[in-house]
Amino acid sequence: MNAFISFLAILPGAFFAPIIHEFVKARVSAALGDPSPKKNGFITWNPLKFFEPIGFFMMLYFHVGWGQPVTTSPFYYKDKRKGIALTYIAPIVTNLFVGMVSIFFVSLSANFFFERAINFSLANESTWAITLVQYFQRTVRVFGELNIRLAVFNLIPIYPMAMSKLLHIFVSPETSMRLNQNEKILQVLLFLLLMFGTLEIFISPVSNIFIRAVTL
């Protein structure tokens, strides 16, 4: 599979994985009584509302990124700690679930589709069916891998990652304030670690655990 086809295979995952994450966050927060997602136009099926160009670029080239952050107001939750936990854990779990199901599907059906593509190609003296199946399988697998990587990426406790919000409900008010004060510095550090590939020491091994678990 040439480089151009490989690049095309990345596009759906890079575009939709962050959108899935932010879409679920908006829906969960709204279901818990928060009017902010609806007020800001995030209760919608329009994927472009959740699109963030820089996050998309990061997904394309570093295979981790983010979507347009959905604004939430935990003050509306009946149980603030539980509401924050549900709002920010649900998107991680969803990305992980979608990713694992996608990879399992490709792994389970790979031989079925490929054998039929070969038979079709032999009968019609053409290889386009094989190329199409290869592209489909690659696209779905990469879609799954990017969803899993995004879920793992969001375990890093630096904004805009989900764990940055979860961390604040477990630390003292003083620690929470210091984290807020150093937020920009931490973001720069996160970006540098990502640029130099240091984050892969954490992201790849953890992601591979889930990928191997559903690869037949």
JOLIN-V14383 format. One line per field, one symbol per residue. ss: DSSP state (@ for helix, = for strand, . for the rest). phi: phi as a letter, one per 20 degrees, with the letter a starting at -180 (. if undefined). burial: b if it has 9 or more other ideal C-beta (glycine too) atoms within 8 Angstrom, else e. A space follows every 10 residues. Layout:
# JOLIN-V14383
ss=???
phi=???
burial=???
This chain:
# JOLIN-V14383
ss=..@@@@@@@@ @@@@@@@@@@ @@@@@@@@@@ @....@@@@. ......@@@@ ..@@@@@@@@ @@........ ...@@@...@ @@@@@@@@@@ @@@@@@@@@@ @@@@@@@@@@ @@@@@@@@@@ @@@@...@@@ @@@@@@@@@@ @@@@@@@@@@ @@@....... .@@@@@@@.. ..@@@@@@@@ @.@@@@@@@@ @@@@@....@ @@@@@@@@@@ @@@...
phi=.fffffffff ggffeegffg gfffffffff feoeeggffe neebeffffd ecgfffgfff ddmbaadffe fccffeffdg fffffffdeg ffffgffgff ffffffffdg fgffffffff fffdlbdfff ffffffffff ffgfffffff ffgfefecfe fgffffgfed dfgfffffff fdgffffffg fffffemfff feffffffff fffdee
burial=eeeebbebbb bbbbbbbbbb bbbbbbbbbb ebbbbbbbee ebeeeebebb bbeebbbbbb ebbbbbbbeb ebbbebbeeb eebbbbbbbb bbbbbbebbb bbbbbbbeeb eebbebbbeb beeeeeeebb bbbbbbbbbb bbbbbbbbbb bbbbbbebee bbbbbbbbbe eeeeebeebe eebeebbebb eebbeeeebe ebbeebbeeb beebee
